[in-house]
């Protein structure tokens, strides 16, 4: 970590430079400037997250400007982002933090400086922020469990075998997606849950796990993976064995380019939308800035998930501006 | 030390990876009996390790020359995005621009190098190679320009993407050789830059590019078409004696291993690699063009990594900027388990092939035993270090003790 000493001021300068540019425009009357620190754009879900936020911000024409900063998966960078936002006195800060503790002090500083901070997706330990907006992974896991029970015969009568491929079990989303699912399915004596290996959210790892597991368990009814790419990888493995028709595949996230496409193309039986919190976060920030909303420190706003199946998938593909249906 | 014991010792050290491979295979056969040994499972493992084996083979050559290539994982990511976009896009995209520009550059150097080889030495036709190079590259460029609206064919991505990878690898080599910077630092830079490039080309900060084949009920997005059916062959099993047997990726793995083995054992270039890895200064003083060898070996590594990206794309029907994340570490692990010294000068391709298979079989066996993931990670770490420990002459020491009474 010896490069941190050099990098930190550099990141600060870069962020400050970006802000300076934004600050010049801020002299325009009534223009709201909001700083947004995104932890990383390596994951496709976060790419969609940014895209949705960008579209939402564009709806306000020139009255709202959102400054997007990418922290490249490092907490230190996010702290520098917030410090730069404070120095520039933006109207509000949106942050999607890397983990619970790292950014807490900086968020506290911003809050004490009178800048409302909206925490997105992952919660932080400091609870004095203006609001938290996110989806609930445990509830999504429960929704997947309910769908599985429904398919396998309904509560009390459900019978079958489910194979589970976990996301990174060292991460809270992975744990919650498992716990929620087990909570519902565990009540059914007729259902057996197998597997539980760590696919690390990756398609290739999940495919390898499924290739091995399906040799041992050819008779599973549902394959539940903690995200869509892993479910797709498992489907590819099942296809090699000619099992892809009899097993139903469940994924999570429901991104237009991934999960929704796979549901539309009859690969996944269902995916469970993990909604991006950017739009709701921006709405709340603007309400606070305009004085339409009173800050209740530590308030949590949960955005609901949706079960996406063949019946409603077109709606989710079409909500993506550059997707069109060839059906 | 008596010659027989010494010879035995060195050959045993050399054989350590294979003994590891054999023992892990036996362990699998005993633990999982039917499932592990059946053909389907064996082919699965071969197909799975084949893709990661390619960067490991390139890495072996680099490490033999006392270098390291941390950029292979990122080059896999970059080339998977490039490959997916070339196949799917039907309009000009960043991918086609990059591929055609960099591919043309590659052809220019290769063609002019080839012409130079053919020319009589000391002749006056020094202007000829660059001119022919320009002409050839321009022609190929013009031909590939025609392809863009129809999407690239399987053959074209198989040629162009590795060419682009080789050029990026050559950039590594160039900076290392001419800039006199440690390979670790230069390739660390390329590791970051190539992922950035992958995200830039992918657009929208790094979105996924999925591959679809024409099918009923297919839903298309944006400006994309469908991939040619022949591309699917790269992920399928090639029929032998009428039954689908050999995974196509396995063919590439075998071909690359044979090629690298041939280079190392039969070509001057291979001997130069060992010489540079043994002692760079001595190699330089004995007249080896060290810079040129370095540039070429990093280009080779980059090219193989890019080929792995194409195969990734076929196997998982997608290209994305995090496809090869941490693959460089797996490649290094395979090389090291295979008995190649990180100090350079010592090692072989056969060892790396064994190393790759050991890692693949280990994961397969543990999965079949339904061992929890965290335990798998621990075992993988133990095996990596244990394998190297064994090769550190410990086996030789035991052997010497065994033979001492007889020979001393």
HADDOCK unambig.tbl for C-alpha pairs under 7 A between the chains (distance, minus, plus):
assign (segid A and resid 41 and name CA) (segid B and resid 205 and name CA) 6.26 0.50 0.50
assign (segid A and resid 42 and name CA) (segid B and resid 206 and name CA) 6.54 0.50 0.50
assign (segid A and resid 42 and name CA) (segid B and resid 322 and name CA) 6.90 0.50 0.50
assign (segid A and resid 44 and name CA) (segid B and resid 207 and name CA) 5.59 0.50 0.50
assign (segid A and resid 44 and name CA) (segid B and resid 208 and name CA) 6.60 0.50 0.50
assign (segid A and resid 47 and name CA) (segid B and resid 204 and name CA) 6.64 0.50 0.50
assign (segid A and resid 47 and name CA) (segid B and resid 205 and name CA) 6.18 0.50 0.50
assign (segid A and resid 47 and name CA) (segid B and resid 206 and name CA) 6.91 0.50 0.50
assign (segid A and resid 47 and name CA) (segid B and resid 207 and name CA) 6.54 0.50 0.50
assign (segid A and resid 197 and name CA) (segid B and resid 372 and name CA) 6.03 0.50 0.50
assign (segid A and resid 197 and name CA) (segid B and resid 373 and name CA) 5.55 0.50 0.50
assign (segid A and resid 198 and name CA) (segid B and resid 373 and name CA) 5.54 0.50 0.50
assign (segid A and resid 204 and name CA) (segid B and resid 316 and name CA) 6.85 0.50 0.50
assign (segid A and resid 209 and name CA) (segid B and resid 367 and name CA) 6.63 0.50 0.50
assign (segid A and resid 212 and name CA) (segid B and resid 364 and name CA) 6.71 0.50 0.50
assign (segid A and resid 212 and name CA) (segid B and resid 367 and name CA) 6.25 0.50 0.50
assign (segid A and resid 212 and name CA) (segid B and resid 368 and name CA) 5.92 0.50 0.50
assign (segid A and resid 213 and name CA) (segid B and resid 368 and name CA) 6.64 0.50 0.50
assign (segid A and resid 261 and name CA) (segid B and resid 219 and name CA) 6.98 0.50 0.50
assign (segid A and resid 265 and name CA) (segid B and resid 217 and name CA) 6.41 0.50 0.50
assign (segid A and resid 265 and name CA) (segid B and resid 218 and name CA) 6.01 0.50 0.50
assign (segid A and resid 265 and name CA) (segid B and resid 219 and name CA) 6.91 0.50 0.50
assign (segid A and resid 322 and name CA) (segid B and resid 221 and name CA) 6.68 0.50 0.50
assign (segid A and resid 322 and name CA) (segid B and resid 222 and name CA) 5.28 0.50 0.50
assign (segid A and resid 323 and name CA) (segid B and resid 221 and name CA) 4.25 0.50 0.50
assign (segid A and resid 323 and name CA) (segid B and resid 222 and name CA) 5.21 0.50 0.50
assign (segid A and resid 324 and name CA) (segid B and resid 220 and name CA) 6.41 0.50 0.50
assign (segid A and resid 324 and name CA) (segid B and resid 221 and name CA) 5.28 0.50 0.50
assign (segid A and resid 324 and name CA) (segid B and resid 222 and name CA) 6.49 0.50 0.50
assign (segid A and resid 325 and name CA) (segid B and resid 219 and name CA) 5.39 0.50 0.50
assign (segid A and resid 325 and name CA) (segid B and resid 220 and name CA) 6.05 0.50 0.50
assign (segid A and resid 326 and name CA) (segid B and resid 218 and name CA) 6.80 0.50 0.50
assign (segid A and resid 326 and name CA) (segid B and resid 219 and name CA) 5.13 0.50 0.50
assign (segid A and resid 326 and name CA) (segid B and resid 220 and name CA) 5.84 0.50 0.50
assign (segid A and resid 327 and name CA) (segid B and resid 217 and name CA) 5.85 0.50 0.50
assign (segid A and resid 327 and name CA) (segid B and resid 218 and name CA) 6.78 0.50 0.50
assign (segid A and resid 327 and name CA) (segid B and resid 219 and name CA) 6.19 0.50 0.50
